[in-house]
Amino acid sequence: MIRSVFLRLNAIASSAWRVLLETQIARLAIFAVKLWPRSRLLSLLLALLALGCVALAGWSAHQVFGILVPASPISAWIAAALTALVVLALCAFTAIAGIEALLQLAYDFGRHRVGVLLALATILAVLAAVEALPGATELATADWLALGLAAVLLMMAGWFQRTYRTPARRGFRDFHVDVVEARQVLARAAHGV
């Protein structure tokens, strides 16, 4: 009897683990882990994106809980938990869809056009960050976001230049092969592999 209970508990745990691996946030995390040996900067950015999704879900749940707690504490907990799950799933799904679209564009455009687009995006982000700085005694959330985006794009542009556009560098890699490999890793992450 104890053995059958243990087997059922084991089956429940493995089912819960498979359900967890099917979520979009797990797919994003698996993608970040699989990229770590090849590209640490991209892996860190994906991990930050996953943490941002978790933070957004937590903030949304906190807001819902704060609004509903005077009416009914139990309903507030339930609504906050559901809100966190839905926002986490939507945020991770949007991130995965954006990554898939960027990988498709990179596959279609090639390294030179992607490098130019990355440089243009970096210039625009730096201009937006410079525009936010003068005259501001206290930076708003949007200003911090502009500064963070500019810093991330500057790091990405430098990394891209070193990795894909400088053949004399020892760590030079083939852009097309890396894009195809990233698409395959993302497809395998959908199945928890």
Secondary structure as UniProt FT lines:
FT   HELIX           2..21
FT   HELIX           24..35
FT   TURN            36..38
FT   HELIX           40..68
FT   TURN            69..71
FT   HELIX           73..109
FT   HELIX           111..132
FT   TURN            134..135
FT   HELIX           141..164
FT   TURN            167..168
FT   TURN            170..171
FT   HELIX           175..189
FT   TURN            190..192
//
